[in-house]
Amino acid sequence: MKNLTKWKLLRSRFVINNKWCQVRQDEIELPSGQIIDDFFVHIRPNIALIFATTEQQELVFVRQYRHGAREILLELPAGGFNPAEESGQSAAARELAEETGYVAEEIVELATLYDNPVKDTNSIYLYFAKNVKLASKIQLDITEDIEVVLVPLAEVLSKISNREICVAGSIAAIFLGLDFLNKQP
């Protein structure tokens, strides 16, 4: 096995630093000794994403416009959080209720993944909730215009195959969530 070495951080400064976007410019030294003075890193909040099923064996999705992709996309409920202020589990429950009106009695962590570890600092925390119930009114942020969509579990994989579901974090949570469900007694 090759002995890999971390890069050495020589200098770091923010080139954009506001509440909506933070970009850091790092000067790094590679293990070879080569210096790169313009390695840009996007500082992003962690994401809590939830695979939530109803008693009718439907998966709760949200459909919304995503400006970066310039598309209306079908994805699992999710949102950013700061781990110094709240747990991922709490953020997942909050986002599920705010975006869909559904609440869960129990939320189980499935996995923690890196979103884009090359240039982004955040992780995606994936959660599972079974038998969620519609219990509250949707409370959207100013940039959110969401349609709640319930998809029968039996149809979810075909929606990935035909690109109706094409957001990476949602796809990862779907496969992990379905695997978790299949292992339940």
matplotlib code that plots the C-alpha trace (Angstrom):
import matplotlib.pyplot as plt

x = [0.0, 1.3, 2.1, -0.1, 0.7, -1.7, -1.0, 0.6, -1.4, 1.0, -1.5, -5.2, -7.4, -11.1, -11.8, -15.5, -16.8, -20.5, -23.4, -24.5, -21.1, -17.7, -14.7, -11.2, -8.0, -5.4, -1.7, -0.6, 2.5, 2.1, 4.0, 6.2, 7.3, 5.4, 3.5, 0.0, -1.1, -4.6, -6.5, -10.0, -12.2, -16.0, -17.0, -20.5, -22.8, -23.4, -26.6, -29.2, -31.2, -34.0, -35.4, -39.0, -41.7, -45.4, -47.5, -48.8, -45.2, -44.6, -41.4, -41.7, -40.1, -40.0, -40.0, -38.4, -36.4, -32.6, -30.9, -27.4, -28.8, -31.5, -33.9, -37.0, -35.8, -37.3, -35.3, -35.6, -36.2, -32.9, -31.4, -28.2, -27.2, -24.4, -23.3, -22.3, -25.9, -27.9, -27.5, -27.9, -30.8, -32.6, -31.9, -33.4, -36.6, -36.8, -36.3, -38.8, -41.5, -40.7, -40.6, -43.3, -45.4, -44.5, -43.1, -41.4, -41.5, -38.0, -35.1, -32.1, -28.8, -27.9, -24.5, -22.4, -20.9, -18.8, -20.6, -17.6, -14.4, -12.2, -13.4, -16.2, -15.9, -19.3, -20.7, -24.2, -25.8, -28.4, -31.3, -34.2, -37.7, -40.5, -44.3, -44.1, -47.4, -48.7, -49.0, -48.2, -48.3, -45.3, -43.0, -40.8, -37.7, -37.9, -36.1, -38.3, -41.3, -41.9, -44.3, -44.6, -44.6, -45.3, -43.8, -44.7, -41.5, -42.0, -41.6, -38.5, -35.8, -37.4, -37.6, -33.8, -33.3, -35.4, -33.7, -36.8, -34.6, -31.1, -29.7, -26.7, -27.4, -31.0, -29.9, -27.4, -30.0, -32.5, -30.2, -29.1, -32.7, -34.1, -31.3, -32.1, -35.8, -35.0, -33.1, -36.0, -37.8]
y = [0.0, 3.5, 5.8, 8.9, 12.2, 15.1, 18.4, 21.1, 24.3, 27.3, 30.2, 30.8, 33.8, 34.4, 35.8, 35.8, 35.9, 36.7, 34.8, 33.3, 32.3, 31.7, 30.9, 30.4, 30.7, 28.3, 28.2, 24.6, 22.5, 19.1, 16.1, 16.5, 20.0, 21.8, 25.0, 25.8, 29.3, 29.4, 26.3, 27.5, 25.9, 26.5, 26.7, 25.1, 24.1, 20.5, 19.0, 16.8, 14.7, 12.4, 9.2, 9.3, 6.7, 6.9, 4.1, 3.6, 2.7, 6.0, 7.9, 11.7, 13.9, 17.6, 19.0, 22.5, 24.8, 24.6, 27.6, 26.1, 23.4, 25.7, 22.8, 21.8, 18.6, 15.8, 15.2, 14.1, 16.8, 18.3, 21.4, 23.0, 23.0, 24.1, 21.2, 23.7, 24.8, 21.7, 18.0, 16.5, 14.4, 17.5, 19.3, 16.4, 16.4, 20.2, 20.2, 17.3, 19.3, 22.7, 21.5, 18.8, 19.1, 15.4, 14.4, 11.3, 9.5, 8.1, 9.2, 6.8, 7.9, 5.9, 7.4, 10.5, 11.2, 13.9, 15.9, 17.1, 16.6, 18.1, 21.6, 21.7, 21.4, 20.0, 16.5, 15.1, 13.4, 10.8, 9.8, 7.3, 7.8, 5.2, 5.8, 9.6, 11.4, 14.7, 16.9, 20.5, 23.3, 23.8, 26.6, 27.6, 29.8, 32.9, 31.0, 27.9, 27.1, 23.4, 20.7, 17.7, 14.5, 11.0, 8.2, 4.5, 2.7, 0.2, 3.1, 4.8, 2.9, 3.3, 7.1, 7.0, 5.0, 7.4, 10.5, 11.8, 11.5, 12.7, 14.5, 12.5, 12.9, 11.8, 8.8, 7.7, 8.0, 6.1, 3.1, 3.2, 3.7, 0.8, -1.4, -0.4, -1.2, -4.6, -5.5, -4.6, -7.6]
z = [0.0, -0.9, 2.0, 1.2, 2.8, 3.5, 1.8, 3.9, 4.3, 4.0, 4.0, 3.8, 3.2, 2.5, -1.0, -0.4, 3.2, 3.6, 5.1, 1.8, 0.4, 1.8, -0.5, 0.9, -1.2, 0.2, -0.6, -0.3, -0.6, -2.2, -1.0, -4.1, -2.7, -5.5, -4.2, -5.4, -4.4, -5.6, -4.4, -3.8, -1.1, -0.7, 2.9, 3.1, 5.9, 6.7, 5.3, 7.0, 4.5, 5.5, 3.9, 5.4, 4.7, 5.4, 6.8, 3.2, 2.1, 0.3, 0.3, 1.1, -1.6, -2.3, -5.8, -6.1, -8.4, -7.9, -9.4, -9.7, -12.0, -13.3, -13.0, -11.0, -9.2, -7.2, -4.0, -0.4, 2.2, 3.4, 4.7, 6.1, 9.8, 12.0, 14.3, 17.0, 17.2, 16.6, 15.9, 12.5, 13.8, 15.0, 11.7, 9.8, 11.9, 11.5, 7.8, 7.3, 9.3, 7.7, 4.1, 4.1, 7.3, 8.2, 11.6, 12.8, 16.1, 15.6, 13.3, 12.8, 11.3, 8.1, 7.2, 6.9, 3.4, 1.9, -0.7, -2.8, -0.8, -3.5, -3.1, -0.4, 3.4, 4.3, 4.9, 4.3, 7.2, 6.0, 8.2, 8.1, 9.5, 9.2, 9.4, 9.4, 9.8, 8.4, 11.4, 10.7, 8.1, 5.8, 6.9, 3.9, 3.7, 1.4, -1.4, -1.2, -3.3, -2.7, -3.8, -1.5, -3.6, -2.2, -4.2, -3.6, -2.5, -5.4, -7.9, -6.5, -8.3, -11.7, -11.1, -10.6, -13.7, -15.8, -14.2, -12.5, -9.3, -10.1, -7.0, -5.7, -2.0, -2.4, -4.5, -1.8, 0.9, -1.2, -1.6, 2.1, 3.2, 1.1, 2.4, 6.0, 5.4, 3.9, 7.0, 9.4, 11.0]

ax = plt.figure().add_subplot(projection="3d")
ax.plot(x, y, z, "-o")
ax.set_aspect("equal")
plt.show()
